[in-house]
Amino acid sequence: MGQLDLYVVLALVAIWLATGRWRYHPSPEGRSAEEVEAESRRRSRLVNRSILAAAALWFLTDVIVTIWAS
């Protein structure tokens, strides 16, 4: 794994950690407990899928550039 790859992985981990409170503790104002729980699940899926998509895109780009450069 190259140095740039390591920085990308660290950035994705930092984003995942930084969004923890936003994901798991949505504002309960004017919502029932079920709505807060549903919003928490939705935000968790959104962040997890976004990070996985970014990691997959980076991996595919890295593989394509490596193949093309050789």
All heavy atoms as TSV, in Angstrom:
chain	resi	resn	atom	element	x	y	z
A	1	MET	N	N	0.842	-1.165	0.000
A	1	MET	CA	C	0.000	0.000	0.000
A	1	MET	C	C	0.892	1.234	0.000
A	1	MET	O	O	1.796	1.353	0.805
A	1	MET	CB	C	-0.897	-0.015	1.230
A	1	MET	CG	C	-2.048	0.895	1.029
A	1	MET	SD	S	-3.264	1.211	2.235
A	1	MET	CE	C	-3.774	0.104	3.268
A	2	GLY	N	N	0.628	2.139	-0.908
A	2	GLY	CA	C	1.429	3.347	-1.018
A	2	GLY	C	C	1.088	4.366	0.048
A	2	GLY	O	O	0.095	4.249	0.774
A	3	GLN	N	N	1.903	5.380	0.119
A	3	GLN	CA	C	1.705	6.424	1.125
A	3	GLN	C	C	0.401	7.185	0.872
A	3	GLN	O	O	-0.326	7.499	1.809
A	3	GLN	CB	C	2.882	7.381	1.111
A	3	GLN	CG	C	2.825	8.407	2.223
A	3	GLN	CD	C	4.064	9.288	2.252
A	3	GLN	OE1	O	4.926	9.174	1.393
A	3	GLN	NE2	N	4.133	10.154	3.227
A	4	LEU	N	N	0.092	7.463	-0.391
A	4	LEU	CA	C	-1.149	8.160	-0.715
A	4	LEU	C	C	-2.360	7.313	-0.334
A	4	LEU	O	O	-3.360	7.845	0.173
A	4	LEU	CB	C	-1.182	8.511	-2.202
A	4	LEU	CG	C	-2.365	9.350	-2.663
A	4	LEU	CD1	C	-2.418	10.671	-1.903
A	4	LEU	CD2	C	-2.272	9.598	-4.153
A	5	ASP	N	N	-2.271	6.007	-0.562
A	5	ASP	CA	C	-3.362	5.111	-0.175
A	5	ASP	C	C	-3.607	5.170	1.326
A	5	ASP	O	O	-4.749	5.174	1.783
A	5	ASP	CB	C	-3.053	3.676	-0.584
A	5	ASP	CG	C	-3.009	3.486	-2.085
A	5	ASP	OD1	O	-3.593	4.304	-2.802
A	5	ASP	OD2	O	-2.377	2.508	-2.529
A	6	LEU	N	N	-2.527	5.226	2.081
A	6	LEU	CA	C	-2.647	5.306	3.535
A	6	LEU	C	C	-3.357	6.589	3.950
A	6	LEU	O	O	-4.221	6.577	4.831
A	6	LEU	CB	C	-1.268	5.227	4.183
A	6	LEU	CG	C	-1.240	5.309	5.701
A	6	LEU	CD1	C	-1.974	4.123	6.318
A	6	LEU	CD2	C	0.191	5.352	6.207
A	7	TYR	N	N	-3.029	7.699	3.306
A	7	TYR	CA	C	-3.687	8.968	3.623
A	7	TYR	C	C	-5.178	8.932	3.294
A	7	TYR	O	O	-6.001	9.462	4.040
A	7	TYR	CB	C	-3.026	10.127	2.884
A	7	TYR	CG	C	-1.660	10.493	3.414
A	7	TYR	CD1	C	-0.623	10.800	2.559
A	7	TYR	CD2	C	-1.398	10.519	4.782
A	7	TYR	CE1	C	0.640	11.136	3.044
A	7	TYR	CE2	C	-0.145	10.850	5.273
A	7	TYR	CZ	C	0.865	11.161	4.403
A	7	TYR	OH	O	2.090	11.487	4.874
A	8	VAL	N	N	-5.528	8.294	2.200
A	8	VAL	CA	C	-6.947	8.174	1.838
A	8	VAL	C	C	-7.687	7.333	2.871
A	8	VAL	O	O	-8.780	7.690	3.315
A	8	VAL	CB	C	-7.103	7.593	0.414
A	8	VAL	CG1	C	-8.548	7.234	0.126
A	8	VAL	CG2	C	-6.573	8.567	-0.620
A	9	VAL	N	N	-7.101	6.223	3.277
A	9	VAL	CA	C	-7.722	5.369	4.294
A	9	VAL	C	C	-7.873	6.130	5.610
A	9	VAL	O	O	-8.931	6.088	6.246
A	9	VAL	CB	C	-6.906	4.072	4.491
A	9	VAL	CG1	C	-7.378	3.309	5.720
A	9	VAL	CG2	C	-7.000	3.193	3.266
A	10	LEU	N	N	-6.843	6.847	6.017
A	10	LEU	CA	C	-6.923	7.629	7.255
A	10	LEU	C	C	-7.997	8.713	7.159
A	10	LEU	O	O	-8.716	8.969	8.135
A	10	LEU	CB	C	-5.568	8.247	7.585
A	10	LEU	CG	C	-4.493	7.272	8.053
A	10	LEU	CD1	C	-3.159	7.992	8.239
A	10	LEU	CD2	C	-4.906	6.583	9.350
A	11	ALA	N	N	-8.131	9.346	6.004
A	11	ALA	CA	C	-9.164	10.370	5.827
A	11	ALA	C	C	-10.560	9.761	5.932
A	11	ALA	O	O	-11.447	10.339	6.575
A	11	ALA	CB	C	-8.983	11.065	4.483
A	12	LEU	N	N	-10.762	8.591	5.331
A	12	LEU	CA	C	-12.069	7.937	5.414
A	12	LEU	C	C	-12.398	7.514	6.840
A	12	LEU	O	O	-13.534	7.662	7.301
A	12	LEU	CB	C	-12.123	6.737	4.468
A	12	LEU	CG	C	-12.110	7.061	2.979
A	12	LEU	CD1	C	-12.026	5.786	2.162
A	12	LEU	CD2	C	-13.313	7.883	2.587
A	13	VAL	N	N	-11.405	7.023	7.556
A	13	VAL	CA	C	-11.617	6.653	8.969
A	13	VAL	C	C	-11.930	7.899	9.791
A	13	VAL	O	O	-12.825	7.884	10.650
A	13	VAL	CB	C	-10.390	5.899	9.525
A	13	VAL	CG1	C	-10.464	5.757	11.029
A	13	VAL	CG2	C	-10.276	4.531	8.873
A	14	ALA	N	N	-11.218	8.992	9.540
A	14	ALA	CA	C	-11.471	10.240	10.277
A	14	ALA	C	C	-12.884	10.748	10.017
A	14	ALA	O	O	-13.571	11.201	10.945
A	14	ALA	CB	C	-10.442	11.293	9.883
A	15	ILE	N	N	-13.341	10.668	8.778
A	15	ILE	CA	C	-14.712	11.091	8.458
A	15	ILE	C	C	-15.713	10.209	9.172
A	15	ILE	O	O	-16.699	10.700	9.734
A	15	ILE	CB	C	-14.937	11.063	6.932
A	15	ILE	CG1	C	-14.125	12.178	6.265
A	15	ILE	CG2	C	-16.413	11.203	6.594
A	15	ILE	CD1	C	-14.056	12.064	4.761
A	16	TRP	N	N	-15.480	8.904	9.169
A	16	TRP	CA	C	-16.397	7.982	9.840
A	16	TRP	C	C	-16.470	8.280	11.333
A	16	TRP	O	O	-17.548	8.319	11.920
A	16	TRP	CB	C	-15.950	6.544	9.587
A	16	TRP	CG	C	-16.897	5.529	10.130
A	16	TRP	CD1	C	-18.098	5.172	9.603
A	16	TRP	CD2	C	-16.733	4.766	11.316
A	16	TRP	NE1	N	-18.692	4.220	10.392
A	16	TRP	CE2	C	-17.871	3.951	11.451
A	16	TRP	CE3	C	-15.733	4.695	12.273
A	16	TRP	CZ2	C	-18.025	3.080	12.510
A	16	TRP	CZ3	C	-15.898	3.816	13.325
A	16	TRP	CH2	C	-17.032	3.026	13.433
A	17	LEU	N	N	-15.314	8.521	11.956
A	17	LEU	CA	C	-15.298	8.828	13.386
A	17	LEU	C	C	-15.930	10.184	13.685
A	17	LEU	O	O	-16.652	10.339	14.669
A	17	LEU	CB	C	-13.862	8.788	13.915
A	17	LEU	CG	C	-13.208	7.410	13.965
A	17	LEU	CD1	C	-11.740	7.551	14.346
A	17	LEU	CD2	C	-13.931	6.500	14.927
A	18	ALA	N	N	-15.664	11.163	12.826
A	18	ALA	CA	C	-16.180	12.514	13.059
A	18	ALA	C	C	-17.699	12.592	12.933
A	18	ALA	O	O	-18.329	13.456	13.549
A	18	ALA	CB	C	-15.530	13.487	12.081
A	19	THR	N	N	-18.296	11.712	12.161
A	19	THR	CA	C	-19.745	11.751	11.985
A	19	THR	C	C	-20.479	10.871	12.992
A	19	THR	O	O	-21.695	10.744	12.911
A	19	THR	CB	C	-20.130	11.322	10.555
A	19	THR	OG1	O	-19.661	9.996	10.322
A	19	THR	CG2	C	-19.579	12.270	9.517
A	20	GLY	N	N	-19.774	10.299	13.942
A	20	GLY	CA	C	-20.388	9.379	14.901
A	20	GLY	C	C	-21.541	9.978	15.677
A	20	GLY	O	O	-22.627	9.410	15.742
A	21	ARG	N	N	-21.323	11.131	16.280
A	21	ARG	CA	C	-22.388	11.754	17.066
A	21	ARG	C	C	-23.556	12.155	16.171
A	21	ARG	O	O	-24.718	12.001	16.540
A	21	ARG	CB	C	-21.854	12.952	17.835
A	21	ARG	CG	C	-22.907	13.597	18.700
A	21	ARG	CD	C	-22.289	14.447	19.800
A	21	ARG	NE	N	-23.303	15.125	20.583
A	21	ARG	CZ	C	-24.057	14.554	21.502
A	21	ARG	NH1	N	-23.905	13.278	21.767
A	21	ARG	NH2	N	-24.938	15.251	22.176
A	22	TRP	N	N	-23.274	12.675	14.984
A	22	TRP	CA	C	-24.335	13.064	14.050
A	22	TRP	C	C	-25.165	11.849	13.653
A	22	TRP	O	O	-26.376	11.931	13.518
A	22	TRP	CB	C	-23.709	13.712	12.809
A	22	TRP	CG	C	-24.702	14.061	11.753
A	22	TRP	CD1	C	-25.523	15.148	11.736
A	22	TRP	CD2	C	-24.997	13.325	10.566
A	22	TRP	NE1	N	-26.298	15.143	10.607
A	22	TRP	CE2	C	-25.999	14.025	9.872
A	22	TRP	CE3	C	-24.501	12.146	10.019
A	22	TRP	CZ2	C	-26.516	13.588	8.666
A	22	TRP	CZ3	C	-25.025	11.714	8.814
A	22	TRP	CH2	C	-26.012	12.428	8.155
A	23	ARG	N	N	-24.493	10.699	13.472
A	23	ARG	CA	C	-25.197	9.485	13.049
A	23	ARG	C	C	-26.066	8.913	14.147
A	23	ARG	O	O	-27.213	8.531	13.913
A	23	ARG	CB	C	-24.202	8.396	12.631
A	23	ARG	CG	C	-23.622	8.583	11.283
A	23	ARG	CD	C	-22.673	7.473	10.991
A	23	ARG	NE	N	-21.546	7.592	11.920
A	23	ARG	CZ	C	-20.687	6.648	12.174
A	23	ARG	NH1	N	-20.809	5.490	11.610
A	23	ARG	NH2	N	-19.702	6.840	13.007
A	24	TYR	N	N	-25.498	8.810	15.345
A	24	TYR	CA	C	-26.164	8.047	16.399
A	24	TYR	C	C	-27.044	8.872	17.329
A	24	TYR	O	O	-27.797	8.313	18.114
A	24	TYR	CB	C	-25.122	7.291	17.224
A	24	TYR	CG	C	-24.389	6.258	16.416
A	24	TYR	CD1	C	-23.022	6.292	16.280
A	24	TYR	CD2	C	-25.086	5.252	15.758
A	24	TYR	CE1	C	-22.352	5.349	15.521
A	24	TYR	CE2	C	-24.427	4.310	14.995
A	24	TYR	CZ	C	-23.064	4.354	14.887
A	24	TYR	OH	O	-22.406	3.434	14.139
A	25	HIS	N	N	-26.972	10.194	17.250
A	25	HIS	CA	C	-27.757	11.033	18.151
A	25	HIS	C	C	-28.449	12.164	17.397
A	25	HIS	O	O	-28.127	13.333	17.587
A	25	HIS	CB	C	-26.864	11.612	19.253
A	25	HIS	CG	C	-26.158	10.573	20.050
A	25	HIS	ND1	N	-26.811	9.752	20.934
A	25	HIS	CD2	C	-24.861	10.186	20.077
A	25	HIS	CE1	C	-25.945	8.927	21.483
A	25	HIS	NE2	N	-24.755	9.157	20.969
A	26	PRO	N	N	-29.423	11.835	16.536
A	26	PRO	CA	C	-30.144	12.907	15.840
A	26	PRO	C	C	-30.991	13.709	16.825
A	26	PRO	O	O	-31.347	13.225	17.906
A	26	PRO	CB	C	-31.017	12.166	14.836
A	26	PRO	CG	C	-31.116	10.776	15.335
A	26	PRO	CD	C	-29.888	10.516	16.150
A	27	SER	N	N	-31.269	14.928	16.454
A	27	SER	CA	C	-32.064	15.817	17.318
A	27	SER	C	C	-33.463	15.251	17.528
A	27	SER	O	O	-34.174	14.960	16.569
A	27	SER	CB	C	-32.152	17.195	16.676
A	27	SER	OG	O	-32.998	18.023	17.438
A	28	PRO	N	N	-33.898	15.100	18.804
A	28	PRO	CA	C	-35.215	14.507	19.062
A	28	PRO	C	C	-36.369	15.510	19.023
A	28	PRO	O	O	-37.507	15.134	19.269
A	28	PRO	CB	C	-35.052	13.933	20.473
A	28	PRO	CG	C	-34.057	14.825	21.116
A	28	PRO	CD	C	-33.120	15.254	20.018
A	29	GLU	N	N	-36.085	16.756	18.706
A	29	GLU	CA	C	-37.115	17.797	18.761
A	29	GLU	C	C	-38.278	17.481	17.821
A	29	GLU	O	O	-38.111	17.366	16.616
A	29	GLU	CB	C	-36.511	19.147	18.397
A	29	GLU	CG	C	-35.493	19.628	19.403
A	29	GLU	CD	C	-34.825	20.907	18.958
A	29	GLU	OE1	O	-35.196	21.444	17.909
A	29	GLU	OE2	O	-33.922	21.368	19.678
A	30	GLY	N	N	-39.456	17.343	18.394
A	30	GLY	CA	C	-40.666	17.112	17.614
A	30	GLY	C	C	-40.773	15.732	16.993
A	30	GLY	O	O	-41.559	15.543	16.069
A	31	ARG	N	N	-40.009	14.774	17.488
A	31	ARG	CA	C	-40.039	13.423	16.919
A	31	ARG	C	C	-40.349	12.397	18.006
A	31	ARG	O	O	-40.008	12.584	19.159
A	31	ARG	CB	C	-38.694	13.050	16.311
A	31	ARG	CG	C	-38.241	13.922	15.199
A	31	ARG	CD	C	-36.904	13.436	14.704
A	31	ARG	NE	N	-36.340	14.344	13.731
A	31	ARG	CZ	C	-35.147	14.229	13.212
A	31	ARG	NH1	N	-34.369	13.234	13.573
A	31	ARG	NH2	N	-34.701	15.084	12.345
A	32	SER	N	N	-40.947	11.308	17.573
A	32	SER	CA	C	-41.169	10.203	18.504
A	32	SER	C	C	-39.880	9.386	18.593
A	32	SER	O	O	-38.952	9.564	17.801
A	32	SER	CB	C	-42.317	9.319	18.012
A	32	SER	OG	O	-41.936	8.660	16.819
A	33	ALA	N	N	-39.811	8.484	19.550
A	33	ALA	CA	C	-38.629	7.641	19.731
A	33	ALA	C	C	-38.387	6.783	18.499
A	33	ALA	O	O	-37.233	6.567	18.096
A	33	ALA	CB	C	-38.787	6.762	20.965
A	34	GLU	N	N	-39.458	6.311	17.876
A	34	GLU	CA	C	-39.319	5.494	16.680
A	34	GLU	C	C	-38.740	6.296	15.518
A	34	GLU	O	O	-37.915	5.798	14.749
A	34	GLU	CB	C	-40.669	4.879	16.269
A	34	GLU	CG	C	-41.216	3.860	17.247
A	34	GLU	CD	C	-41.953	4.519	18.417
A	34	GLU	OE1	O	-42.361	5.697	18.288
A	34	GLU	OE2	O	-42.099	3.849	19.446
A	35	GLU	N	N	-39.168	7.548	15.385
A	35	GLU	CA	C	-38.649	8.401	14.318
A	35	GLU	C	C	-37.172	8.720	14.525
A	35	GLU	O	O	-36.399	8.742	13.556
A	35	GLU	CB	C	-39.452	9.703	14.233
A	35	GLU	CG	C	-40.862	9.513	13.741
A	35	GLU	CD	C	-41.693	10.777	13.850
A	35	GLU	OE1	O	-41.424	11.620	14.725
A	35	GLU	OE2	O	-42.623	10.920	13.046
A	36	VAL	N	N	-36.772	8.945	15.768
A	36	VAL	CA	C	-35.369	9.218	16.071
A	36	VAL	C	C	-34.528	7.980	15.749
A	36	VAL	O	O	-33.454	8.074	15.146
A	36	VAL	CB	C	-35.185	9.645	17.544
A	36	VAL	CG1	C	-33.715	9.711	17.915
A	36	VAL	CG2	C	-35.856	10.986	17.791
A	37	GLU	N	N	-35.022	6.812	16.124
A	37	GLU	CA	C	-34.306	5.567	15.843
A	37	GLU	C	C	-34.186	5.326	14.337
A	37	GLU	O	O	-33.130	4.929	13.838
A	37	GLU	CB	C	-35.022	4.393	16.508
A	37	GLU	CG	C	-34.296	3.088	16.353
A	37	GLU	CD	C	-35.021	1.943	17.047
A	37	GLU	OE1	O	-35.900	2.203	17.885
A	37	GLU	OE2	O	-34.699	0.789	16.734
A	38	ALA	N	N	-35.272	5.576	13.607
A	38	ALA	CA	C	-35.256	5.401	12.155
A	38	ALA	C	C	-34.273	6.374	11.500
A	38	ALA	O	O	-33.535	6.006	10.577
A	38	ALA	CB	C	-36.653	5.587	11.578
A	39	GLU	N	N	-34.233	7.599	11.976
A	39	GLU	CA	C	-33.296	8.591	11.444
A	39	GLU	C	C	-31.855	8.193	11.734
A	39	GLU	O	O	-30.973	8.347	10.890
A	39	GLU	CB	C	-33.597	9.973	12.035
A	39	GLU	CG	C	-32.699	11.068	11.545
A	39	GLU	CD	C	-32.889	11.408	10.073
A	39	GLU	OE1	O	-33.895	11.003	9.466
A	39	GLU	OE2	O	-32.011	12.091	9.518
A	40	SER	N	N	-31.607	7.667	12.916
A	40	SER	CA	C	-30.274	7.197	13.271
A	40	SER	C	C	-29.827	6.057	12.354
A	40	SER	O	O	-28.691	6.052	11.864
A	40	SER	CB	C	-30.258	6.737	14.727
A	40	SER	OG	O	-29.015	6.197	15.072
A	41	ARG	N	N	-30.724	5.115	12.094
A	41	ARG	CA	C	-30.399	4.009	11.176
A	41	ARG	C	C	-30.150	4.515	9.764
A	41	ARG	O	O	-29.220	4.091	9.084
A	41	ARG	CB	C	-31.530	2.978	11.165
A	41	ARG	CG	C	-31.541	2.059	12.351
A	41	ARG	CD	C	-32.452	0.859	12.116
A	41	ARG	NE	N	-33.778	1.218	11.642
A	41	ARG	CZ	C	-34.816	1.470	12.421
A	41	ARG	NH1	N	-34.686	1.398	13.727
A	41	ARG	NH2	N	-35.987	1.785	11.907
A	42	ARG	N	N	-30.970	5.465	9.315
A	42	ARG	CA	C	-30.813	6.018	7.973
A	42	ARG	C	C	-29.471	6.732	7.832
A	42	ARG	O	O	-28.753	6.544	6.850
A	42	ARG	CB	C	-31.948	7.000	7.669
A	42	ARG	CG	C	-31.938	7.509	6.221
A	42	ARG	CD	C	-32.907	8.659	6.021
A	42	ARG	NE	N	-32.490	9.874	6.691
A	42	ARG	CZ	C	-31.535	10.696	6.235
A	42	ARG	NH1	N	-30.894	10.428	5.129
A	42	ARG	NH2	N	-31.223	11.800	6.901
A	43	ARG	N	N	-29.114	7.540	8.819
A	43	ARG	CA	C	-27.840	8.255	8.767
A	43	ARG	C	C	-26.663	7.292	8.814
A	43	ARG	O	O	-25.672	7.488	8.115
A	43	ARG	CB	C	-27.741	9.239	9.931
A	43	ARG	CG	C	-28.654	10.431	9.785
A	43	ARG	CD	C	-28.509	11.362	10.957
A	43	ARG	NE	N	-29.371	12.523	10.837
A	43	ARG	CZ	C	-29.362	13.535	11.690
A	43	ARG	NH1	N	-28.541	13.531	12.720
A	43	ARG	NH2	N	-30.170	14.555	11.507
A	44	SER	N	N	-26.772	6.255	9.620
A	44	SER	CA	C	-25.689	5.271	9.698
A	44	SER	C	C	-25.489	4.576	8.359
A	44	SER	O	O	-24.355	4.409	7.891
A	44	SER	CB	C	-25.990	4.222	10.772
A	44	SER	OG	O	-25.979	4.811	12.043
A	45	ARG	N	N	-26.584	4.175	7.729
A	45	ARG	CA	C	-26.483	3.539	6.409
A	45	ARG	C	C	-25.895	4.497	5.388
A	45	ARG	O	O	-25.048	4.109	4.571
A	45	ARG	CB	C	-27.858	3.061	5.943
A	45	ARG	CG	C	-28.322	1.786	6.602
A	45	ARG	CD	C	-29.532	1.189	5.895
A	45	ARG	NE	N	-30.637	2.125	5.769
A	45	ARG	CZ	C	-31.643	2.238	6.632
A	45	ARG	NH1	N	-31.684	1.464	7.693
A	45	ARG	NH2	N	-32.611	3.111	6.435
A	46	LEU	N	N	-26.324	5.757	5.424
A	46	LEU	CA	C	-25.832	6.754	4.481
A	46	LEU	C	C	-24.323	6.935	4.604
A	46	LEU	O	O	-23.592	6.886	3.609
A	46	LEU	CB	C	-26.537	8.090	4.720
A	46	LEU	CG	C	-26.014	9.287	3.931
A	46	LEU	CD1	C	-26.340	9.107	2.447
A	46	LEU	CD2	C	-26.618	10.571	4.457
A	47	VAL	N	N	-23.838	7.111	5.820
A	47	VAL	CA	C	-22.406	7.327	6.030
A	47	VAL	C	C	-21.621	6.071	5.683
A	47	VAL	O	O	-20.605	6.138	4.979
A	47	VAL	CB	C	-22.124	7.773	7.487
A	47	VAL	CG1	C	-20.639	7.779	7.777
A	47	VAL	CG2	C	-22.715	9.152	7.730
A	48	ASN	N	N	-22.066	4.924	6.143
A	48	ASN	CA	C	-21.337	3.682	5.861
A	48	ASN	C	C	-21.273	3.393	4.364
A	48	ASN	O	O	-20.223	3.024	3.841
A	48	ASN	CB	C	-21.964	2.510	6.602
A	48	ASN	CG	C	-21.746	2.598	8.095
A	48	ASN	OD1	O	-20.849	3.281	8.555
A	48	ASN	ND2	N	-22.585	1.909	8.849
A	49	ARG	N	N	-22.382	3.560	3.667
A	49	ARG	CA	C	-22.387	3.307	2.223
A	49	ARG	C	C	-21.535	4.323	1.483
A	49	ARG	O	O	-20.860	3.986	0.504
A	49	ARG	CB	C	-23.808	3.328	1.685
A	49	ARG	CG	C	-24.597	2.111	2.092
A	49	ARG	CD	C	-26.014	2.190	1.598
A	49	ARG	NE	N	-26.783	1.033	2.048
A	49	ARG	CZ	C	-28.093	0.950	1.990
A	49	ARG	NH1	N	-28.785	1.957	1.484
A	49	ARG	NH2	N	-28.709	-0.116	2.423
A	50	SER	N	N	-21.559	5.578	1.922
A	50	SER	CA	C	-20.742	6.605	1.274
A	50	SER	C	C	-19.262	6.316	1.433
A	50	SER	O	O	-18.485	6.443	0.478
A	50	SER	CB	C	-21.063	7.986	1.855
A	50	SER	OG	O	-22.396	8.328	1.615
A	51	ILE	N	N	-18.857	5.911	2.621
A	51	ILE	CA	C	-17.449	5.598	2.858
A	51	ILE	C	C	-17.040	4.350	2.082
A	51	ILE	O	O	-15.964	4.307	1.479
A	51	ILE	CB	C	-17.173	5.469	4.363
A	51	ILE	CG1	C	-17.237	6.860	4.997
A	51	ILE	CG2	C	-15.823	4.809	4.627
A	51	ILE	CD1	C	-17.069	6.899	6.469
A	52	LEU	N	N	-17.883	3.344	2.061
A	52	LEU	CA	C	-17.569	2.144	1.282
A	52	LEU	C	C	-17.485	2.456	-0.210
A	52	LEU	O	O	-16.618	1.941	-0.917
A	52	LEU	CB	C	-18.607	1.051	1.540
A	52	LEU	CG	C	-18.505	0.346	2.887
A	52	LEU	CD1	C	-19.673	-0.618	3.069
A	52	LEU	CD2	C	-17.188	-0.385	3.011
A	53	ALA	N	N	-18.376	3.313	-0.694
A	53	ALA	CA	C	-18.341	3.691	-2.103
A	53	ALA	C	C	-17.064	4.462	-2.425
A	53	ALA	O	O	-16.431	4.219	-3.459
A	53	ALA	CB	C	-19.570	4.525	-2.456
A	54	ALA	N	N	-16.661	5.382	-1.557
A	54	ALA	CA	C	-15.427	6.138	-1.776
A	54	ALA	C	C	-14.213	5.214	-1.752
A	54	ALA	O	O	-13.305	5.348	-2.581
A	54	ALA	CB	C	-15.286	7.232	-0.725
A	55	ALA	N	N	-14.190	4.267	-0.823
A	55	ALA	CA	C	-13.073	3.317	-0.742
A	55	ALA	C	C	-13.037	2.420	-1.984
A	55	ALA	O	O	-11.961	2.159	-2.538
A	55	ALA	CB	C	-13.188	2.471	0.524
A	56	ALA	N	N	-14.189	1.963	-2.449
A	56	ALA	CA	C	-14.238	1.123	-3.642
A	56	ALA	C	C	-13.792	1.898	-4.876
A	56	ALA	O	O	-13.036	1.379	-5.709
A	56	ALA	CB	C	-15.652	0.582	-3.850
A	57	LEU	N	N	-14.229	3.138	-4.980
A	57	LEU	CA	C	-13.820	3.972	-6.109
A	57	LEU	C	C	-12.313	4.210	-6.091
A	57	LEU	O	O	-11.651	4.124	-7.122
A	57	LEU	CB	C	-14.571	5.303	-6.077
A	57	LEU	CG	C	-14.262	6.271	-7.206
A	57	LEU	CD1	C	-14.666	5.664	-8.543
A	57	LEU	CD2	C	-14.985	7.584	-6.974
A	58	TRP	N	N	-11.765	4.484	-4.916
A	58	TRP	CA	C	-10.317	4.680	-4.806
A	58	TRP	C	C	-9.570	3.395	-5.189
A	58	TRP	O	O	-8.585	3.436	-5.915
A	58	TRP	CB	C	-9.938	5.099	-3.395
A	58	TRP	CG	C	-8.458	5.289	-3.277
A	58	TRP	CD1	C	-7.559	4.433	-2.747
A	58	TRP	CD2	C	-7.704	6.385	-3.770
A	58	TRP	NE1	N	-6.301	4.930	-2.859
A	58	TRP	CE2	C	-6.349	6.128	-3.479
A	58	TRP	CE3	C	-8.033	7.570	-4.427
A	58	TRP	CZ2	C	-5.338	7.012	-3.822
A	58	TRP	CZ3	C	-7.020	8.446	-4.762
A	58	TRP	CH2	C	-5.699	8.168	-4.461
A	59	PHE	N	N	-10.035	2.261	-4.708
A	59	PHE	CA	C	-9.388	0.986	-5.014
A	59	PHE	C	C	-9.415	0.703	-6.514
A	59	PHE	O	O	-8.401	0.322	-7.106
A	59	PHE	CB	C	-10.058	-0.153	-4.235
A	59	PHE	CG	C	-9.495	-1.503	-4.549
A	59	PHE	CD1	C	-8.260	-1.885	-4.041
A	59	PHE	CD2	C	-10.185	-2.390	-5.359
A	59	PHE	CE1	C	-7.726	-3.130	-4.335
A	59	PHE	CE2	C	-9.656	-3.636	-5.661
A	59	PHE	CZ	C	-8.423	-4.006	-5.143
A	60	LEU	N	N	-10.582	0.867	-7.136
A	60	LEU	CA	C	-10.695	0.624	-8.571
A	60	LEU	C	C	-9.811	1.576	-9.364
A	60	LEU	O	O	-9.154	1.171	-10.331
A	60	LEU	CB	C	-12.151	0.744	-9.016
A	60	LEU	CG	C	-13.068	-0.370	-8.557
A	60	LEU	CD1	C	-14.515	-0.068	-8.960
A	60	LEU	CD2	C	-12.632	-1.696	-9.137
A	61	THR	N	N	-9.776	2.829	-8.980
A	61	THR	CA	C	-8.917	3.803	-9.656
A	61	THR	C	C	-7.456	3.414	-9.505
A	61	THR	O	O	-6.681	3.484	-10.467
A	61	THR	CB	C	-9.158	5.212	-9.082
A	61	THR	OG1	O	-10.535	5.541	-9.227
A	61	THR	CG2	C	-8.306	6.246	-9.785
A	62	ASP	N	N	-7.071	2.993	-8.320
A	62	ASP	CA	C	-5.694	2.578	-8.065
A	62	ASP	C	C	-5.319	1.375	-8.932
A	62	ASP	O	O	-4.240	1.330	-9.524
A	62	ASP	CB	C	-5.527	2.254	-6.581
A	62	ASP	CG	C	-4.078	2.115	-6.167
A	62	ASP	OD1	O	-3.229	2.823	-6.742
A	62	ASP	OD2	O	-3.805	1.302	-5.270
A	63	VAL	N	N	-6.215	0.403	-9.035
A	63	VAL	CA	C	-5.957	-0.780	-9.850
A	63	VAL	C	C	-5.845	-0.400	-11.324
A	63	VAL	O	O	-4.921	-0.836	-12.022
A	63	VAL	CB	C	-7.067	-1.840	-9.644
A	63	VAL	CG1	C	-6.983	-2.940	-10.688
A	63	VAL	CG2	C	-6.971	-2.419	-8.243
A	64	ILE	N	N	-6.739	0.433	-11.812
A	64	ILE	CA	C	-6.722	0.835	-13.223
A	64	ILE	C	C	-5.454	1.611	-13.549
A	64	ILE	O	O	-4.812	1.356	-14.575
A	64	ILE	CB	C	-7.990	1.647	-13.556
A	64	ILE	CG1	C	-9.207	0.723	-13.534
A	64	ILE	CG2	C	-7.858	2.331	-14.908
A	64	ILE	CD1	C	-10.532	1.431	-13.598
A	65	VAL	N	N	-5.076	2.537	-12.685
A	65	VAL	CA	C	-3.850	3.314	-12.931
A	65	VAL	C	C	-2.633	2.400	-12.890
A	65	VAL	O	O	-1.703	2.544	-13.705
A	65	VAL	CB	C	-3.732	4.466	-11.911
A	65	VAL	CG1	C	-2.361	5.099	-11.950
A	65	VAL	CG2	C	-4.802	5.506	-12.180
A	66	THR	N	N	-2.596	1.458	-11.976
A	66	THR	CA	C	-1.474	0.532	-11.879
A	66	THR	C	C	-1.370	-0.331	-13.141
A	66	THR	O	O	-0.266	-0.532	-13.667
A	66	THR	CB	C	-1.621	-0.357	-10.630
A	66	THR	OG1	O	-1.686	0.465	-9.468
A	66	THR	CG2	C	-0.446	-1.316	-10.508
A	67	ILE	N	N	-2.482	-0.833	-13.616
A	67	ILE	CA	C	-2.487	-1.648	-14.833
A	67	ILE	C	C	-2.077	-0.803	-16.031
A	67	ILE	O	O	-1.294	-1.231	-16.877
A	67	ILE	CB	C	-3.858	-2.316	-15.041
A	67	ILE	CG1	C	-4.094	-3.372	-13.964
A	67	ILE	CG2	C	-3.972	-2.919	-16.434
A	67	ILE	CD1	C	-5.509	-3.936	-13.961
A	68	TRP	N	N	-2.614	0.391	-16.125
A	68	TRP	CA	C	-2.329	1.266	-17.251
A	68	TRP	C	C	-0.859	1.687	-17.272
A	68	TRP	O	O	-0.252	1.793	-18.327
A	68	TRP	CB	C	-3.249	2.489	-17.189
A	68	TRP	CG	C	-3.102	3.433	-18.333
A	68	TRP	CD1	C	-3.171	3.142	-19.656
A	68	TRP	CD2	C	-2.846	4.826	-18.236
A	68	TRP	NE1	N	-2.988	4.270	-20.395
A	68	TRP	CE2	C	-2.802	5.332	-19.561
A	68	TRP	CE3	C	-2.693	5.705	-17.178
A	68	TRP	CZ2	C	-2.564	6.676	-19.830
A	68	TRP	CZ3	C	-2.489	7.040	-17.452
A	68	TRP	CH2	C	-2.408	7.512	-18.765
A	69	ALA	N	N	-0.288	1.918	-16.091
A	69	ALA	CA	C	1.095	2.373	-16.009
A	69	ALA	C	C	2.103	1.266	-16.296
A	69	ALA	O	O	3.258	1.548	-16.613
A	69	ALA	CB	C	1.365	2.959	-14.621
A	70	SER	N	N	1.691	0.013	-16.185
A	70	SER	CA	C	2.664	-1.074	-16.396
A	70	SER	C	C	2.726	-1.548	-17.830
A	70	SER	O	O	2.093	-1.160	-18.707
A	70	SER	CB	C	2.342	-2.249	-15.500
A	70	SER	OG	O	1.053	-2.760	-15.769
